[in-house]
Amino acid sequence: MASLPFPEITKETRVVGIARLATHGESLREGHDVEYFTLPVRSLLNRCTSARMPFTWTINPYRGCEFACKYCYARYTHEFMEMRDGVDFERKIYVKEHAADLLRQELRQVKIGESIAMGTATDPYQPSERRYEVTRAILEEFSRRHSYELGIVTKSNLVVRDIDLLQKVAEHNQLFVNLTITTLDCDLARILEPRAPRPDLRMETVRKLNEAGVNAGVICAPVLPGITDSSRDLEALVKATAAAGGKYIYANPLFLKPCSAAIFLPFLEKQFPHLAQSYRERFSKKAFLPQAYHKRISQLMAHLRQKHSIGGNRQRYGERLELTKRSEEQLALF
């Protein structure tokens, strides 16, 4: 099959870095508006260079994500490969080659006390994982290791496929699996996250993982003003997490970069026209909502966790993980 077309290279233009590697990718399959490409990479384990980052290392088995979440903050990362259309992020998926082999060589860099987060920019259990099993190969490598701290972020119930490996990883390492659930309303989730598994399936995954002895919790992210941020909706999510045996739940408000706004704001105009102008004003100059909004959501979630008896040390892990996902510096390093 033909490789992905890239902008014409002239004497005035020069493709370097990840963009150059992407031009050597081989097309694996076409159809259903999604294309898969191999991506030759030199490294799988990526170090966070910012001193304020709560994680030392990150892993993303894929570039791009098929779940097509309307609010996705990571769309701009395809621009590193000279792709300027935000929709390319969900339709052109890059499968990292030789991931487990690279990880095997690179884990020697990780020191005791340094933590690793997998899935900070793209979902490690998106549909492509069913065929290519890059995430499973990575877990197989971790199952042979001791004394690491690994966190996984996903919207997919496909993670239960790997319960056997997750149990092995958890025997000798600290492991947390974090299911991102923005709402329990299946109809709302379907328009916000068109290709992601239903929220009830994700919550059931939280239950199955914890019953299997794998620590699992919920990250409610992003919280969308006027759409998913009512006290009633957030309490329903906290209550369901408690019923599923979730170890923690953490919520984080919307983060909207310009490239993401280019997808999300037209979506609002169509689905929530009464909110569109408010969002345009809120995000006209900044990618983050005001601190007052963050504080209100944080205080509400703290109250709800206490009410439904969720909390403790695991909660701090959820907070650290979501902070990693929010960081622009982090997204640039995957």
Backbone torsions as a table, in degrees:
resi	resn	phi	psi	omega
1	MET	NA	156.0	-178.5
2	ALA	-72.0	144.1	175.7
3	SER	-73.7	162.3	-179.0
4	LEU	-62.1	130.9	178.0
5	PRO	-70.0	139.2	177.7
6	PHE	-122.4	163.0	178.1
7	PRO	-53.8	143.7	179.6
8	GLU	-59.7	132.8	-179.7
9	ILE	-93.4	122.3	179.5
10	THR	-117.8	-176.5	177.5
11	LYS	-63.4	-25.9	-177.6
12	GLU	-87.0	-15.1	-178.1
13	THR	-118.7	148.0	-177.5
14	ARG	-145.7	120.6	179.9
15	VAL	-89.2	126.6	-178.2
16	VAL	-132.4	171.7	174.4
17	GLY	59.9	-137.7	-176.5
18	ILE	-63.7	-30.0	177.9
19	ALA	-64.1	-40.3	178.5
20	ARG	-66.1	-41.9	178.4
21	LEU	-61.8	-38.9	-178.6
22	ALA	-64.3	-31.4	-179.9
23	THR	-66.3	-18.8	178.6
24	HIS	-93.3	2.3	-179.7
25	GLY	-67.5	148.4	178.4
26	GLU	-103.4	131.6	178.4
27	SER	-70.0	129.1	-176.1
28	LEU	-101.2	-33.8	-178.9
29	ARG	-163.1	147.0	176.2
30	GLU	-128.7	150.1	178.7
31	GLY	135.7	161.8	178.8
32	HIS	54.8	30.4	177.7
33	ASP	64.3	13.6	177.2
34	VAL	-128.6	134.5	175.4
35	GLU	-119.9	142.7	177.7
36	TYR	-112.6	142.1	-179.9
37	PHE	-137.4	142.6	170.4
38	THR	-72.7	149.4	177.8
39	LEU	-131.6	107.4	175.4
40	PRO	-70.6	123.9	-179.0
41	VAL	-126.5	154.1	-179.0
42	ARG	-93.9	-16.8	-176.1
43	SER	-151.5	146.5	176.1
44	LEU	-110.0	-37.1	-178.1
45	LEU	-89.1	122.7	-174.5
46	ASN	-116.0	128.9	-177.6
47	ARG	-86.5	138.5	172.8
48	CYS	-84.4	123.4	-177.1
49	THR	-92.9	-13.5	-179.1
50	SER	-79.0	129.9	-178.6
51	ALA	-66.1	-23.8	-178.0
52	ARG	-89.5	3.0	178.6
53	MET	-77.0	137.8	-178.7
54	PRO	-81.4	-7.8	177.0
55	PHE	-122.6	150.9	-178.7
56	THR	-91.9	-34.5	-174.6
57	TRP	-136.5	152.9	174.2
58	THR	-135.3	154.8	175.7
59	ILE	-133.8	132.2	171.5
60	ASN	-131.8	108.0	-175.2
61	PRO	-65.4	-22.3	-177.8
62	TYR	-129.7	162.1	168.0
63	ARG	-116.4	128.9	-172.3
64	GLY	91.5	159.8	-177.9
65	CYS	-147.2	127.6	-175.9
66	GLU	-75.0	-14.5	-174.7
67	PHE	-65.5	-20.4	170.9
68	ALA	59.3	36.8	178.8
69	CYS	-61.9	130.6	-173.3
70	LYS	-63.8	-26.3	-175.9
71	TYR	-97.6	3.7	-169.2
72	CYS	-51.4	127.7	-178.1
73	TYR	-83.2	-13.1	-170.7
74	ALA	-95.2	3.2	-175.7
75	ARG	-56.9	-34.5	-174.6
76	TYR	-66.8	-15.0	-178.4
77	THR	-66.8	-22.2	175.2
78	HIS	-70.1	-17.7	177.2
79	GLU	-65.0	-23.8	176.6
80	PHE	-64.5	-19.6	178.5
81	MET	-104.6	22.2	177.4
82	GLU	63.8	33.9	174.6
83	MET	-112.5	112.8	-173.2
84	ARG	-98.0	-11.6	178.4
85	ASP	-86.0	118.5	-176.8
86	GLY	-58.4	-25.6	-179.8
87	VAL	-69.2	-23.7	178.4
88	ASP	-57.6	-30.6	-178.1
89	PHE	-58.6	-32.7	-178.1
90	GLU	-99.2	-8.3	-176.0
91	ARG	-113.9	-17.1	179.6
92	LYS	-122.8	100.9	-172.6
93	ILE	-105.2	128.7	-178.8
94	TYR	-104.5	126.7	-178.3
95	VAL	-100.0	117.7	-176.0
96	LYS	-73.3	127.4	-177.0
97	GLU	-80.5	145.3	172.0
98	HIS	56.2	36.9	-175.0
99	ALA	-60.2	-48.8	-177.0
100	ALA	-63.9	-38.6	179.0
101	ASP	-64.1	-42.1	178.1
102	LEU	-63.9	-44.1	-179.2
103	LEU	-61.3	-41.6	-179.8
104	ARG	-57.1	-39.3	-179.4
105	GLN	-75.9	-33.5	-170.0
106	GLU	-89.7	-19.9	-176.6
107	LEU	-62.5	-20.7	178.1
108	ARG	-63.6	-18.2	178.4
109	GLN	-75.9	-21.9	-174.6
110	VAL	-78.9	125.5	-179.2
111	LYS	-96.7	161.0	177.7
112	ILE	-58.1	133.6	-179.5
113	GLY	93.4	-11.3	177.1
114	GLU	-90.1	132.1	-175.1
115	SER	-104.6	157.7	-176.7
116	ILE	-124.8	133.3	177.1
117	ALA	-116.8	129.7	179.7
118	MET	-113.8	125.9	-179.9
119	GLY	98.6	29.3	-178.5
120	THR	-76.5	-21.0	-177.9
121	ALA	-124.4	-31.0	175.7
122	THR	-138.3	151.5	-175.0
123	ASP	-73.3	124.9	-179.2
124	PRO	-73.6	-10.4	178.6
125	TYR	-119.3	31.7	173.5
126	GLN	-68.4	169.8	-173.8
127	PRO	-51.8	-33.5	-179.2
128	SER	-60.5	-25.2	-179.2
129	GLU	-65.2	-27.7	178.0
130	ARG	-60.1	-34.8	-177.2
131	ARG	-93.4	-43.3	-169.2
132	TYR	-95.6	-22.0	171.9
133	GLU	52.8	37.3	177.3
134	VAL	-67.7	-42.8	179.8
135	THR	-63.3	-41.8	179.2
136	ARG	-62.0	-40.6	178.5
137	ALA	-62.9	-37.6	177.9
138	ILE	-64.9	-43.5	178.9
139	LEU	-64.9	-34.7	176.8
140	GLU	-60.8	-37.2	177.6
141	GLU	-68.0	-43.7	178.5
142	PHE	-65.0	-29.5	-179.3
143	SER	-65.8	-16.8	178.3
144	ARG	-98.8	6.8	-175.7
145	ARG	-113.3	164.8	179.8
146	HIS	-129.6	149.4	167.4
147	SER	69.2	28.7	173.6
148	TYR	-102.5	159.0	172.7
149	GLU	-116.3	116.0	-174.4
150	LEU	-125.3	131.2	173.7
151	GLY	-120.6	138.8	-179.3
152	ILE	-119.1	133.6	176.5
153	VAL	-114.4	128.5	179.9
154	THR	-155.3	156.6	170.6
155	LYS	-104.9	6.9	-167.5
156	SER	-111.9	138.9	172.6
157	ASN	-77.1	-4.3	176.1
158	LEU	-60.8	-21.4	-179.6
159	VAL	-58.6	-26.4	-179.7
160	VAL	-66.9	-20.7	175.2
161	ARG	-56.5	-31.0	-173.7
162	ASP	-103.0	21.1	-179.4
163	ILE	-55.7	-37.8	179.9
164	ASP	-60.1	-43.4	179.5
165	LEU	-72.3	-39.6	180.0
166	LEU	-61.7	-38.6	176.8
167	GLN	-62.7	-41.2	178.6
168	LYS	-66.1	-41.5	178.1
169	VAL	-61.6	-42.1	-176.4
170	ALA	-69.7	-19.3	-179.3
171	GLU	-61.8	-38.3	-173.4
172	HIS	-126.5	9.2	179.8
173	ASN	-139.7	163.0	170.4
174	GLN	-85.4	125.6	-176.5
175	LEU	-134.9	135.7	175.8
176	PHE	-135.4	132.0	175.8
177	VAL	-111.9	126.7	-172.7
178	ASN	-116.1	114.8	177.6
179	LEU	-91.4	121.9	176.5
180	THR	-82.5	120.0	178.8
181	ILE	-132.4	115.3	-177.2
182	THR	-88.6	-27.9	-178.1
183	THR	-160.4	153.1	173.9
184	LEU	-89.7	-8.6	-179.9
185	ASP	-76.5	107.9	-175.4
186	CYS	-63.7	-37.0	179.4
187	ASP	-66.5	-42.2	178.1
188	LEU	-66.6	-43.1	179.2
189	ALA	-60.4	-35.3	-177.7
190	ARG	-64.2	-33.8	179.6
191	ILE	-87.8	-27.2	178.6
192	LEU	-78.2	-36.9	-173.7
193	GLU	-132.9	71.8	-166.1
194	PRO	-53.0	-35.9	-174.0
195	ARG	-113.2	9.0	178.1
196	ALA	-85.3	151.9	176.2
197	PRO	-59.6	154.2	-178.8
198	ARG	-59.9	149.6	-179.3
199	PRO	-61.4	-32.7	178.8
200	ASP	-66.6	-32.9	176.7
201	LEU	-69.1	-35.9	178.0
202	ARG	-67.8	-42.4	179.9
203	MET	-66.1	-37.2	175.7
204	GLU	-62.9	-32.6	176.8
205	THR	-65.2	-39.3	175.5
206	VAL	-57.5	-44.6	180.0
207	ARG	-63.2	-47.8	-177.4
208	LYS	-62.2	-40.9	-179.4
209	LEU	-64.6	-46.6	-179.2
210	ASN	-65.8	-37.4	176.8
211	GLU	-64.6	-28.0	179.4
212	ALA	-86.0	1.2	179.0
213	GLY	87.2	14.2	178.2
214	VAL	-103.5	119.1	-178.7
215	ASN	-60.5	124.3	-179.4
216	ALA	-141.2	145.8	177.6
217	GLY	-146.6	-171.5	-174.4
218	VAL	-122.6	137.8	169.2
219	ILE	-114.3	117.8	176.5
220	CYS	-92.2	96.1	-175.6
221	ALA	-152.8	134.0	-3.2
222	PRO	-87.6	155.5	169.4
223	VAL	-82.7	125.3	-174.1
224	LEU	-105.6	115.9	-179.5
225	PRO	-54.2	129.8	177.1
226	GLY	76.6	-2.7	-177.7
227	ILE	-121.2	-49.5	-177.1
228	THR	-127.1	9.6	-170.4
229	ASP	-103.1	12.0	178.6
230	SER	-69.7	151.0	178.3
231	SER	-58.4	-39.7	-179.5
232	ARG	-62.5	-46.1	-178.1
233	ASP	-67.5	-42.4	-179.6
234	LEU	-68.0	-36.8	177.5
235	GLU	-66.4	-37.5	177.5
236	ALA	-60.0	-38.9	179.9
237	LEU	-69.4	-42.9	178.5
238	VAL	-64.0	-44.0	-179.9
239	LYS	-61.5	-42.7	179.3
240	ALA	-66.2	-36.8	177.6
241	THR	-63.8	-42.8	177.6
242	ALA	-61.5	-43.9	-179.5
243	ALA	-64.1	-29.8	179.4
244	ALA	-84.3	-0.8	-179.5
245	GLY	80.3	18.0	-179.5
246	GLY	-60.4	138.0	-177.1
247	LYS	-76.3	-24.0	-178.7
248	TYR	-164.3	164.2	171.1
249	ILE	-146.7	136.8	-178.3
250	TYR	-137.2	143.5	-179.8
251	ALA	-122.5	142.5	179.0
252	ASN	-138.8	130.2	-177.5
253	PRO	-66.8	165.0	-177.1
254	LEU	-57.5	138.8	174.5
255	PHE	-121.4	119.7	-169.7
256	LEU	-131.2	98.4	174.3
257	LYS	-76.4	160.3	-178.8
258	PRO	-52.8	-41.4	-178.7
259	CYS	-66.6	-32.6	177.3
260	SER	-75.4	-38.0	178.2
261	ALA	-60.7	-31.7	-179.7
262	ALA	-63.1	-24.9	176.0
263	ILE	-95.1	-43.9	-171.1
264	PHE	-72.9	-41.5	-176.3
265	LEU	-66.2	-43.0	173.7
266	PRO	-62.2	-33.8	174.8
267	PHE	-60.9	-44.0	177.7
268	LEU	-61.2	-43.3	-179.9
269	GLU	-55.8	-35.4	-177.6
270	LYS	-83.2	-46.0	-172.0
271	GLN	-95.2	-31.8	-178.0
272	PHE	-136.6	61.7	-173.7
273	PRO	-57.9	-28.5	-179.6
274	HIS	-70.9	-14.5	-179.6
275	LEU	-103.1	-13.2	-170.9
276	ALA	-58.2	-48.8	-177.6
277	GLN	-64.0	-39.7	178.3
278	SER	-59.6	-43.5	179.3
279	TYR	-66.5	-41.4	180.0
280	ARG	-60.1	-39.9	179.9
281	GLU	-70.0	-42.2	-177.7
282	ARG	-64.6	-36.7	-174.0
283	PHE	-108.5	17.9	-178.0
284	SER	-68.6	-30.1	-175.8
285	LYS	-121.1	-19.6	-177.0
286	LYS	-133.5	152.9	178.5
287	ALA	-84.8	-16.9	-177.1
288	PHE	-110.3	151.0	172.4
289	LEU	-73.4	161.0	-178.5
290	PRO	-59.3	153.0	179.9
291	GLN	-59.5	-31.9	179.4
292	ALA	-60.8	-37.4	178.1
293	TYR	-69.3	-44.3	176.9
294	HIS	-56.6	-44.1	-177.8
295	LYS	-64.6	-41.2	-179.8
296	ARG	-62.4	-44.3	179.7
297	ILE	-66.5	-40.8	179.8
298	SER	-62.0	-44.8	-179.8
299	GLN	-67.3	-38.6	178.4
300	LEU	-64.0	-44.9	-179.4
301	MET	-65.6	-37.6	177.6
302	ALA	-61.1	-42.3	178.1
303	HIS	-63.7	-44.1	-177.6
304	LEU	-68.8	-36.6	176.8
305	ARG	-62.8	-42.9	179.2
306	GLN	-65.4	-42.4	-179.6
307	LYS	-60.7	-38.2	-176.1
308	HIS	-105.5	14.5	171.9
309	SER	59.9	47.9	171.9
310	ILE	-119.0	133.7	178.8
311	GLY	166.6	-154.7	179.7
312	GLY	90.7	-164.9	-174.9
313	ASN	-62.2	-33.1	-179.0
314	ARG	-62.4	-32.3	179.3
315	GLN	-60.2	-39.1	-179.9
316	ARG	-63.8	-32.5	177.6
317	TYR	-63.8	-44.1	178.7
318	GLY	-59.1	-39.9	179.3
319	GLU	-64.5	-43.5	-179.5
320	ARG	-62.2	-41.2	-177.7
321	LEU	-65.0	-43.9	-178.9
322	GLU	-69.2	-32.2	175.4
323	LEU	-61.7	-37.2	176.9
324	THR	-61.4	-43.7	-178.3
325	LYS	-64.9	-30.9	-177.0
326	ARG	-75.9	-19.7	-168.2
327	SER	-76.0	126.5	175.9
328	GLU	-64.5	-38.5	179.0
329	GLU	-59.5	-40.4	-178.5
330	GLN	-63.5	-45.8	-177.1
331	LEU	-60.9	-28.6	-179.6
332	ALA	-76.6	-5.8	-173.5
333	LEU	-114.1	17.3	-176.3
334	PHE	-98.6	NA	NA
